[in-house]
């Protein structure tokens, strides 16, 4: 099972994800009355931006983390249906007019299953517009975190641990989308350096959540401090975003 998140803290520090999402949302063609899937809605911070584009529409917001969907339900209005579910087996009430996702797909191990599920959730002719971590994403940060994990007393829990991330290449992603049935596929990588707000909280909630979950509770704060020290000041993260544009064929 995927780990849960701190939905309240994530909502507070996720401005970098919001900034990424604004660019992605601008690529989504909308009239304002559609029903749109937010695949991995998180705390609902970005879903609120999507709802601004849908004054007469609706959002089906899906996320696997209960604390995230609890925060989303608390902050979104009646134009959003919030579902707690993994993205490879969620069900929508009816096929949607478009699908959007931001900063989520790299948490899904099986991208073939993910794209097949998204395809089934879309109406014929509906677009998929998404962005997530891609090949090379925060590579240097993960190298530093792994090096700290080889030290005592962290080695027993983190030595050799590779984590749950799936930072795919643009080419492999395009091939998977096409296998799922999508057409008009475009994928590309984009460097996006980030100096995170509230670095300690940001690293705890966003970047190191799985590392910390793998450690005994008594070692979590010491590990976080050691990673921050190894990163230097200021903390800078070399994000690489994988952009996705695709469409379900109109005649299928």
C-alpha positions as CSV (number, residue, x, y, z in Angstrom):
1,X,0.0,0.0,0.0
2,X,1.3,3.5,-0.7
3,X,2.2,5.6,2.3
4,X,-0.2,8.3,3.5
5,X,0.9,11.9,3.5
6,X,0.5,14.9,5.7
7,X,-2.2,16.6,3.7
8,X,-2.3,19.8,5.7
9,X,1.4,20.3,5.6
10,X,1.6,19.4,1.9
11,X,-1.1,22.0,1.1
12,X,1.0,24.7,2.9
13,X,4.4,24.0,1.2
14,X,3.3,22.8,-2.2
15,X,3.6,26.2,-4.1
16,X,6.3,24.7,-6.4
17,X,3.8,22.0,-7.5
18,X,1.1,24.7,-7.9
19,X,3.5,26.7,-10.1
20,X,4.2,23.6,-12.2
21,X,0.4,23.0,-12.5
22,X,-0.4,26.4,-13.7
23,X,1.7,25.8,-16.8
24,X,0.1,22.4,-17.4
25,X,-3.4,23.7,-16.9
26,X,-2.8,26.3,-19.6
27,X,-2.4,23.4,-22.1
28,X,-5.8,21.9,-21.2
29,X,-8.5,23.1,-23.7
30,X,-11.7,23.8,-21.7
31,X,-15.0,25.5,-22.4
32,X,-15.9,25.7,-18.7
33,X,-18.8,23.1,-18.5
34,X,-16.8,19.9,-18.8
35,X,-16.3,17.1,-16.2
36,X,-12.5,16.7,-15.7
37,X,-10.6,14.0,-13.9
38,X,-7.8,15.2,-11.6
39,X,-5.7,12.1,-11.4
40,X,-3.8,12.5,-8.1
41,X,-5.5,15.5,-6.6
42,X,-3.4,15.7,-3.5
43,X,-4.7,18.2,-0.9
44,X,-6.9,19.9,-3.5
45,X,-4.7,23.0,-3.9
46,X,-4.3,22.5,-7.7
47,X,-7.9,21.1,-8.0
48,X,-9.1,24.6,-6.9
49,X,-7.2,26.1,-9.9
50,X,-8.8,23.5,-12.2
51,X,-12.3,24.4,-10.8
52,X,-11.6,28.1,-11.6
53,X,-11.5,27.0,-15.2
54,X,-14.8,25.1,-14.8
55,X,-17.4,27.6,-13.6
56,X,-20.2,25.3,-14.9
57,X,-18.3,22.1,-14.8
58,X,-17.3,19.4,-12.4
59,X,-14.1,17.7,-11.2
60,X,-13.6,14.0,-10.3
61,X,-10.6,14.2,-7.9
62,X,-8.8,11.0,-7.2
63,X,-5.9,10.3,-4.8
64,X,-4.6,7.2,-3.0
65,X,-3.6,9.0,0.3
66,X,-6.5,9.3,2.8
67,X,-5.0,12.5,4.5
68,X,-4.9,14.1,1.1
69,X,-8.4,13.4,0.1
70,X,-9.6,14.4,3.6
71,X,-8.0,17.8,3.1
72,X,-9.4,18.0,-0.4
73,X,-12.9,17.3,0.8
74,X,-12.6,19.9,3.5
75,X,-11.6,22.6,1.0
76,X,-13.4,21.9,-2.3
77,X,-17.0,22.8,-3.0
78,X,-19.8,20.7,-4.4
79,X,-18.5,20.9,-7.9
80,X,-15.8,18.3,-6.9
81,X,-16.3,14.6,-6.3
82,X,-13.4,13.3,-4.2
83,X,-12.4,9.6,-4.4
84,X,-9.8,7.8,-2.3
85,X,-8.3,5.2,-4.7
86,X,-5.1,4.0,-6.4
87,X,-4.8,5.4,-9.9
88,X,-4.5,2.0,-11.5
89,X,-7.9,0.8,-10.3
90,X,-10.1,3.8,-9.6
91,X,-13.7,4.0,-11.1
92,X,-15.3,7.2,-12.3
93,X,-19.1,7.7,-12.1
94,X,-19.1,8.2,-15.9
95,X,-16.5,8.7,-18.6
96,X,-15.0,12.2,-18.3
97,X,-14.4,15.0,-20.9
98,X,-10.7,15.4,-20.1
99,X,-8.0,14.1,-17.7
100,X,-5.4,16.3,-15.9
101,X,-2.6,15.3,-13.6
102,X,0.3,17.1,-11.9
103,X,3.3,15.8,-10.0
104,X,1.8,12.3,-9.5
105,X,2.5,9.7,-12.1
106,X,6.1,9.1,-10.9
107,X,4.5,7.6,-7.7
108,X,2.8,4.9,-9.8
109,X,5.0,1.8,-10.4
110,X,3.1,0.4,-13.4
111,X,2.7,3.1,-16.1
112,X,1.1,0.6,-18.6
113,X,-1.7,-0.1,-16.1
114,X,-2.0,3.6,-15.3
115,X,-2.4,4.7,-18.9
116,X,-4.8,1.8,-19.6
117,X,-7.0,2.9,-16.7
118,X,-6.9,6.6,-17.8
119,X,-7.9,5.6,-21.3
120,X,-10.9,3.8,-20.0
121,X,-12.0,6.7,-17.9
122,X,-12.0,9.1,-20.8
123,X,-14.8,9.7,-23.4
124,X,-13.8,9.1,-27.0
125,X,-11.9,12.1,-28.3
126,X,-11.0,13.4,-24.8
127,X,-7.6,14.8,-24.0
128,X,-5.0,13.8,-21.4
129,X,-2.8,16.6,-20.2
130,X,-0.2,15.8,-17.5
131,X,3.1,16.4,-15.9
132,X,5.2,14.4,-13.5
133,X,8.7,13.7,-12.4
134,X,10.7,12.3,-15.3
135,X,14.1,10.7,-16.0
136,X,16.8,12.5,-13.9
137,X,14.3,14.1,-11.5
138,X,16.0,15.3,-8.3
139,X,18.8,12.9,-9.1
140,X,21.5,14.7,-7.1
141,X,19.2,15.0,-4.1
142,X,18.4,11.3,-4.2
143,X,22.2,10.6,-4.4
144,X,22.8,12.6,-1.3
145,X,19.9,11.0,0.6
146,X,21.1,7.5,-0.4
147,X,24.7,8.3,0.7
148,X,23.4,9.5,4.1
149,X,21.3,6.2,4.2
150,X,24.5,4.1,4.0
151,X,25.7,5.6,7.3
152,X,25.1,4.1,10.7
153,X,22.5,3.9,12.2
154,X,20.4,4.3,9.0
155,X,22.1,1.6,7.0
156,X,20.0,-1.3,8.3
157,X,16.8,0.4,7.0
158,X,18.0,2.4,4.0
159,X,21.2,0.7,2.8
160,X,20.6,-0.4,-0.8
161,X,17.0,0.9,-0.7
162,X,15.9,2.3,-4.1
163,X,12.5,3.8,-3.2
164,X,9.2,3.7,-5.0
165,X,9.7,6.3,-7.7
166,X,9.2,5.7,-11.4
167,X,11.0,8.5,-13.3
168,X,10.3,7.5,-16.8
169,X,11.9,8.8,-20.1
170,X,9.9,10.7,-22.6
171,X,10.4,8.0,-25.3
172,X,9.3,5.1,-23.0
173,X,6.2,7.1,-21.9
174,X,5.2,7.8,-25.5
175,X,5.4,4.1,-26.3
176,X,3.3,3.2,-23.3
177,X,0.7,5.8,-24.1
178,X,0.4,4.5,-27.7
179,X,0.2,0.9,-26.5
180,X,-2.7,2.0,-24.3
181,X,-4.5,3.3,-27.4
182,X,-3.8,7.1,-27.2
183,X,-3.1,9.1,-30.3
184,X,-1.6,12.6,-30.9
185,X,1.0,11.7,-28.2
186,X,3.6,14.3,-27.3
187,X,6.1,13.8,-24.4
188,X,9.2,15.8,-23.4
189,X,11.4,16.5,-20.5
190,X,11.9,19.9,-18.9
191,X,14.4,21.0,-16.2
192,X,12.6,22.8,-13.4
193,X,14.9,23.8,-10.5
194,X,13.2,24.5,-7.2
195,X,14.3,26.2,-4.0
196,X,11.5,24.8,-1.7
197,X,9.7,27.0,0.8
198,X,10.1,25.8,4.4
199,X,12.9,23.4,3.3
200,X,12.7,21.2,6.4
201,X,9.0,20.7,6.2
202,X,9.1,20.3,2.4
203,X,11.8,17.6,2.5
204,X,10.0,15.8,5.3
205,X,6.6,15.8,3.5
206,X,7.5,15.7,-0.2
207,X,11.0,14.3,-0.9
208,X,11.8,12.2,2.1
209,X,8.4,10.9,3.2
210,X,9.2,7.3,2.0
211,X,12.7,7.4,3.4
212,X,11.3,8.4,6.8
213,X,8.6,5.8,6.7
214,X,11.2,3.1,6.1
215,X,13.1,4.2,9.3
216,X,12.3,3.5,12.9
217,X,10.6,6.5,14.4
218,X,13.6,7.4,16.6
219,X,15.8,7.8,13.6
220,X,13.5,9.9,11.4
221,X,14.4,13.4,12.7
222,X,18.1,12.7,12.9
223,X,18.1,11.4,9.3
224,X,16.2,14.4,8.1
225,X,18.7,16.8,9.8
226,X,21.7,14.8,8.3
227,X,20.3,15.0,4.8
228,X,19.6,18.7,5.1
229,X,23.2,19.3,6.3
230,X,24.5,17.2,3.4
231,X,22.4,19.3,0.9
232,X,23.9,22.6,2.1
233,X,22.2,25.9,2.4
234,X,20.1,26.9,0.6
235,X,18.5,23.6,-0.4
236,X,18.0,23.5,-4.2
237,X,16.3,20.6,-6.0
238,X,16.9,19.7,-9.6
239,X,13.4,18.8,-10.7
240,X,13.0,17.4,-14.2
241,X,9.4,17.3,-15.4
242,X,8.0,14.8,-17.9
243,X,5.2,16.6,-19.9
244,X,2.4,14.5,-21.5
245,X,-0.1,15.4,-24.1
246,X,-2.3,12.7,-25.6
247,X,-5.9,12.0,-26.7
248,X,-8.3,9.1,-26.8
249,X,-9.4,8.5,-30.4
250,X,-12.8,9.9,-31.2
251,X,-13.9,6.8,-33.1
252,X,-13.2,4.2,-30.5
